[in-house]
Amino acid sequence: MEPSTTKKEALFLPFMQIPTGHHHVADAIMEDLKNYTGSIRCNKVDILSYSYGKIESVVSGTYLRWIQSLPSAYHWLYDRMAYKQAFKRNRQYVYEVLFMYFFKRLMKENEPNILFCTHALPSNIASVLKQKGNLHGVIVNVYTDYFVNKVWGMEGVDYHFVPSIEVKNFLLRLGVNEEQIYVTGIPVHPVFHQPNKLQRKKDTGMLKVLVTGGSLGVGGIEQLLEQASEKHDIHYYVLCGKNEILYRKLKSLRNDITPISYIENKEEINHLYDMVDAVITKPGGVTVSECLMKRKPIFICNALPGQEKINEVKLKELGVVIPIQRGNIEQQILNFFSGEKQFEEYMKKIDSYHHYLEEKSMDEILAEICSFD
């Protein structure tokens, strides 16, 4: 019998249109699937905009304003509704009322062979449908934080891509079978798995540090520059994104800081990682995961309420980040690199993190779970 030439369907399910880790992780796996020898068509659908159209932008805008204006209230609610008592998992009836009809319609339209849920809400709905026998595709939970909130679906989920051994152990305690769990780290674009091609020139003695624009904000970056030594011990590369005001402001300042406008090309971002000695960022899942894959020291600050605050706690427990205070940031970085013991201990934690990652590549893992008939 000749093999079927019918294209298989992989459906990726983030939530909201904001270009957060849910989308970046979906894009990364879609890129890996291009290397898969099978014939799989990929489709990415944000279930919120699919269900409610233009209302998605209102919800997204309200969400962002809420975090900025009432951070403590948001953190308290997220902690109470999604994180506390994470072992206790209940049906999310409100979400089912709001999204079940649209989710069923989406399944009929696409008939996916496999679903990659990069957000808890679609995972939850997919889990309920699978248990009722109304969904027959393979379900994969792809966690984009260093913890599992209690909205994620568990029953009926076939595979779990987890960020760390700690999350794997959490799922095992929930009753998930070990063979269903892959410790992949938070998936990143394949380019970030390449070994470093550049090495810092040791004869210059100057450290190079990459600063993600959102990690310090305009005020924080200005403060960093005010504290910077006249000896120019560190050269800062600041990712400004689409913030033209920040870019122009930094461009007019001293020559030991290089502002970088929006970069979409992953090869260029990877080149930056290869070039620098460390990264200052917020404890968001994807950027931290890229740095971990590149084995770059990660200095974290200014965690947003909710997920990032919890990520900060979990990453500290893993020992793979260095928290920095709002004081003299530059001196804290210099102290880290000048203290040989501290640096070596940190790199041991990074090695330990990598030790528990799957030996198989993402390509190989995808080939295993996508070998359905």
N, C-alpha and C positions, 0 to 999 in steps of 0.2 A: 504494500500500500504506500502510495506517495504521501509525503508529509504535507499537511495542510498549509496553504499559503495565506490563509485568512489572518489579517492583522489582529493581534491582541491589543486590548485597551488598558492602559494604565492611567488612573485618575488620581490627581494630586489635589488635596483638600486643605488649603490654608483658611484663614479667617480674616476678613477685612482686606482692603486694598493697600493699607499702609505697608510700605516695603520693609517689613520686619523680618525677623529670623524665620518665621513660618514660610515666607516666600523664598528667602535665600536658600533654605534647606531643600525645599521642593525643587528649586532650579538646579541645585547641586546634584541631586539624585537623578534628575532628568538628564543632566550632562553625562553622568555615569552610565545611564541606560543606553546612550548612543553607542557605547562600546559593546553592548550585549548583542550576541549574534542572532538572537531571536528577533522576530518581527513584531515590535511593540510600538504602538502609537501613544504618545503622551498628551494629556490634556490637564490643564490646571484651572480649577474653578474655585473662586471664593464664594462659599455658600451664603454669606450675608448679602453680597451684591446680587448674586443669582436669585435669591429669594425676594429681596426688597428693593432692588434697583438703586435709584438715587438716594434712598434713605441711608444707604451705607456710608456716604460721605458725611451725613449729619451725625451718625453714630460715631464714626472715626474721629470727627472733629470734637465732639463732646467728650469722648474718651481722653483725647490728648489734653484738652483744657482742664478736665477734672484732675488729671495727674499733676498738672502744673499749678493749679490754683488750690487744690485741697489734697496734697500728697498724703498727709496722715490719715485722712478719712478713707482714701482709696486703699492704702496699705492695710488698714484695719479691716475693711470689708473683704478685700482679696484674701487676707489671711484667714478670716472667719469662714468665708463661703467656699474657698477652693483649696486651702492648704491644711488648716487644722484638722486633726483626726483623719489624716489622709488614708489610713487603713480602713476607715468606715466609708463604704461606697454605696450611695443610694441612687435611685433613678432620678434624673433631672427632668422632672415633668414640665417645667416652664420651657426649657429648651425644646422638648419634644413637641409641645403645642406650637411653638413659634417656627420650627424648622422641619418637622417630620414630613409634612405634605410635600414641601419643596424638595427634600432629600429623596423621597421616593420618585418624584418626577425626574430628577437628575439621573437617578439610577436607570430608569426606563429609557431615557434619551441616550445614555452612554453605554449601558450594559458592560461595565468595566470588569475585566478579569482580575484586576488587583487595584486596591485603593491604598494610597499612601497618605495617612492623616498626619499633617504637621501641626495640627492644633487640636486641643482637647475636645472642642464641641462637635466637629464632624465625626471624631472617633467615637464619641458617646452615642450619637444617633446611629452610626453604622453598627455598633455593638448591639443595640436594641433590635435593629432589623435582622441582624444575623441570628440572634437567639430565637426570633419569631419565624425563621425560615424564609424571610422576604428578601434576603441578600445572599448571593452565592459566591461573590468574588472573595479573593484573599484580602484580608485587612492587615495593614502594617501600621503600627503606631511608631512615629518618628518623633522622639522627644527633643524639644528645642530649648529646654532648660535643664539645670542640673538637679532637678527634683521632679516628682510626678504629682501633679495636683489631682484632687479627687473627682474631677470632671471626666478625665480620660476613661474611655471604655476599656474593659478588661475581658469580660465574657465574650467569646466568639472571635476575639482578635487572634490572628494567626501568628504574627511575628512582632517583635519589639526591637527597635534600634535605640539602644540606650547610650547615654553620654559617659557613664562611668561604672566601675564595679560596684559602687555604693548603690546606684539605682538598680543595677541587676539584682543585688541582694534584697532590695526593697520589693521588687516584683516577685522574687522567689518566696518571700514571706507572705505575699498576697496569694500564692498558689499557682503562679505561672510556671509552666514547665521550662526547665533550663534550655532544652533544645530549641525553644521558641525565641530565645533572647540572644541578640548579637550586640556585643559591646563595641560599637562603631565610633564612639565619640559623637558629638553633634556633627552630622555630615557637612562637609565643606566641599567646595569646588575641587575637582581632581588636581588642579595645578598646585594647590597648597600642600600636596603630599610629595612634591618633588623635593629632593635634598637641596640644601643651600648651595647656590652657585658662587656666592660672593662671601668673602671674609673681611671683617673689619681690619683696616690697616693699623697694626699695633704701634707703628712708629710715630703716628700723629698724637696718640694719647687722648684724642677727643672721642667721647662717646656720641653715638647717634641714637636719638630717641624719636620714635613715631608717636604723635599725639592725635588721637581721633578727636575731631572737632567737637563732638557732643560731650566728650568726657569732662572737659573743664569749662566749656562755655567761653564767651568773649572775655568776661571779667576774670575768670580763672586763668586764662592764657596770658592776659595782660599782667596779672599778679605774678605768674610764673616768670615772665620776662623781667619784671622789676627785681625779683629775687636772684635772677641769673648772675653768675659770677662774671666779673670783667675779664677773668682769665679765659673765658670761652671754653669751659671744660666740656660742655655738651652742645651739640648742634641739634636743634629741634626741627622735625618735619611735621607740619600740622595739616591734617586732612580737614579742609574747610567745607567739603561737600559743595552744596549749592549756595552757601552763605557768602555772597559776593562782598558784603560789608566787612566780614571778618577777613576775607582774603585780601582786600585792598588795604585794610588797616595794617595787617601783618607785613604786607609787601613793602610798606613805607617805613618799617622799623629797622632794627639792627640786622646785620648780615649773618648772625648765627641762628637765624630761624628761616626756614623755607616753607612758605604756605603752598599748599597743593589744592587746586580746585577739584571739582568732581571727577572721579575716575570710575569708569564703568568696566574697563578692560581688566579681567582678573590677572592676566599676565603682568600688567603694570603694578597692581597691588602686591603680587607675589614678589616682584623685583624690589619693592620698597621693604617688605619684610626681610628679604635676604640682605639688604643693605644696612639695616639698623641693628642696634644691640638690645633694645628693649622697646616696649609699647606701653603707653598710658592710655587706658580706656575705661569705660564703664563695664560692670560685670554682666553685659549682655551675652547671650549664648553663643552666637555665631562668631563674633569678633574674637572672643576668648578662645573658641575652638580652633580658629585659624592660627592664633598665636601658639596654642598648645601643639598643634601639628608641626609648626615651624620651630618649636622648642625655644621660643623667645620669652625672656622674663616679662611678666605681666604686672604692671602697677595699676591698681584699680582705685577709683574714687567716684564720688557723686552718683551712687546707685539710685535709680528711680524707685519709687515705692512699688510694692507688689512683687512681681517676679524677680526684678533685679536685686532687691534687698535680700530675698531668699537665696538667689544665686550667689550673692556675696558671702553669705554664711556658709553655704555648701562648698564653695571654692576655697574658702579659708580652711575648712575642715580637711579638704584634700591637700592643702598646702601648696597649691599651684599658682597662687596669686600673692602679690605683696601689697597690702593696703597702704595708701599714703594719706597723710593728713594735710589739711589746708595750710599748714605752716610753710616752712622752707622746703618746697617740693624738690628743688634741684639738689639740695644737700642730702635729702633722704635717698635719692637715686645714687648719688656719688658714694654715700656710706655703704649702700648695698654692694656696689661693684668693688669698693676698696676692701671690704671685709671678705677675705677668701673663704673662710669657714661658712659664713652665711650664704654666699653664692653657691658653694658646693652642696650644702644641705638642700638648698632650693632645687638645684638640678637633679638631686637624688629623688625629690618628690615628682619632678617631671618624668624621670625615668620610670618611677613606680607607676605613674598614670599610664604611660605607654605600655608597660608590661602587661596590663590587663586588657588592652585593646585586642581585637581580633587579629590573628595572623593573616587571615584571608583579606584580600582587597575588597573594596565595595563592589567592583565588577564581579568578583567570584560569588559574593553573597547574593547579589541580584540575580546571577545566573541560577543559583540554587532555588531561590524563592519564586522565580518567574518561570520555572520549568513545568508549569501546569499544562494540562492537555487542552 
